[in-house]
């Protein structure tokens, strides 16, 4: 018996042909992505020759519950400033961090519970003991 062949097209529309085309597309995408990863990208400007690295600073910290308490001890804060390059004054309650009385060179005012938590953790980690 002889087999009969028909010229009927399959409903897949050339299944293997499309499958191979998709495979090749995926391979090309992956090759392009891999090539992009191999090339290092430069981020930001090139470093200048005249860039100076600053010396480490000595930081100090003082904690106060309110801004009013910090203002009453402002003379003590100024006296303590001579020991450090920067003195961080931390007020635990919300207050104006741009208070003009604390706008002195070397004094940085931080206010609020989040800032207090950050600086308390720095004290625990020994951040203030080592020049930064």
C-alpha positions as CSV (number, residue, x, y, z in Angstrom):
1,X,0.0,0.0,0.0
2,X,1.2,3.4,-0.9
3,X,0.9,6.3,1.5
4,X,-1.1,9.2,0.4
5,X,0.1,12.8,0.9
6,X,-2.2,15.8,0.9
7,X,-1.3,19.4,0.2
8,X,-3.3,20.5,3.3
9,X,-1.5,23.1,5.4
10,X,-1.2,22.6,9.1
11,X,-3.1,25.0,11.3
12,X,0.2,26.0,13.0
13,X,1.4,28.1,10.1
14,X,4.9,26.6,9.7
15,X,5.4,25.8,13.4
16,X,9.1,25.0,13.3
17,X,9.9,28.0,11.1
18,X,8.4,30.4,13.6
19,X,9.9,28.6,16.6
20,X,13.4,28.9,15.1
21,X,12.9,32.6,14.3
22,X,11.9,33.3,17.9
23,X,14.9,31.3,19.2
24,X,17.2,33.4,17.0
25,X,15.6,36.6,18.2
26,X,16.1,35.6,21.8
27,X,19.7,34.7,21.2
28,X,20.4,38.0,19.6
29,X,18.9,39.9,22.5
30,X,20.9,38.0,25.0
31,X,24.1,38.6,23.0
32,X,23.4,42.3,22.8
33,X,22.7,42.4,26.6
34,X,25.9,40.5,27.4
35,X,27.9,42.8,25.2
36,X,26.5,45.8,27.0
37,X,27.4,44.4,30.3
38,X,31.0,43.8,29.2
39,X,31.6,47.4,28.4
40,X,32.3,49.5,31.6
41,X,30.3,52.6,31.8
42,X,31.8,55.8,33.1
43,X,29.6,57.5,35.6
44,X,30.2,61.2,36.4
45,X,33.1,63.4,35.4
46,X,36.7,62.3,35.3
47,X,38.6,63.1,38.5
48,X,40.7,66.3,38.2
49,X,44.3,66.3,39.1
50,X,43.9,69.2,41.5
51,X,41.4,67.5,43.7
52,X,42.5,67.7,47.3
53,X,41.4,65.1,49.8
54,X,40.4,66.8,53.1
55,X,41.8,65.8,56.4
56,X,39.6,63.9,58.8
57,X,37.4,66.0,61.0
58,X,36.9,65.6,64.8
59,X,33.2,65.6,65.5
60,X,31.5,66.1,68.8
61,X,27.9,65.7,69.9
62,X,25.6,67.2,72.5
63,X,22.0,66.1,73.2
64,X,19.2,68.3,74.4
65,X,15.5,67.6,74.9
66,X,14.3,70.9,73.6
67,X,15.6,73.8,71.7
68,X,15.1,76.1,74.6
69,X,17.4,74.0,76.8
70,X,20.0,74.1,74.1
71,X,19.7,77.9,73.9
72,X,20.2,78.3,77.7
73,X,23.5,76.3,77.4
74,X,24.6,78.1,74.3
75,X,27.7,79.5,76.0
76,X,28.7,76.0,77.1
77,X,28.2,74.8,73.5
78,X,30.5,77.6,72.2
79,X,33.1,76.7,74.8
80,X,32.9,73.0,73.8
81,X,33.3,74.0,70.1
82,X,37.0,74.7,70.6
83,X,37.6,70.9,71.1
84,X,36.1,69.9,67.8
85,X,36.1,70.7,64.1
86,X,32.3,70.3,64.1
87,X,29.9,70.1,67.0
88,X,26.6,68.4,66.3
89,X,23.9,69.7,68.6
90,X,21.0,67.3,68.7
91,X,17.5,68.4,69.9
92,X,15.2,65.4,70.5
93,X,11.9,67.4,70.0
94,X,11.0,68.9,66.6
95,X,12.4,72.4,66.2
96,X,13.7,74.9,63.7
97,X,17.1,73.5,62.5
98,X,17.9,76.9,60.9
99,X,17.8,78.8,64.2
100,X,20.0,81.9,63.7
101,X,21.5,81.5,67.2
102,X,23.1,78.2,66.1
103,X,24.3,79.6,62.8
104,X,27.9,79.6,63.8
105,X,30.9,78.0,62.0
106,X,31.4,74.5,63.4
107,X,28.0,74.1,65.0
108,X,25.4,71.9,63.2
109,X,21.9,71.7,64.7
110,X,19.8,68.6,64.2
111,X,16.2,68.5,65.5
112,X,13.6,65.7,65.7
113,X,13.3,62.1,66.9
114,X,14.7,60.7,63.7
115,X,17.9,62.8,63.9
116,X,18.2,61.9,67.6
117,X,18.0,58.2,66.8
118,X,20.6,58.5,64.0
119,X,23.1,60.3,66.2
120,X,22.4,58.0,69.2
121,X,23.3,55.1,67.0
122,X,26.5,56.9,65.9
123,X,27.5,57.3,69.5
124,X,26.8,53.6,70.2
125,X,28.9,52.6,67.1
126,X,31.8,54.8,68.2
127,X,31.5,57.1,65.2
128,X,32.3,60.2,67.3
129,X,35.5,58.7,68.8
130,X,37.3,58.3,65.4
131,X,38.0,61.3,63.1
132,X,35.8,61.0,60.0
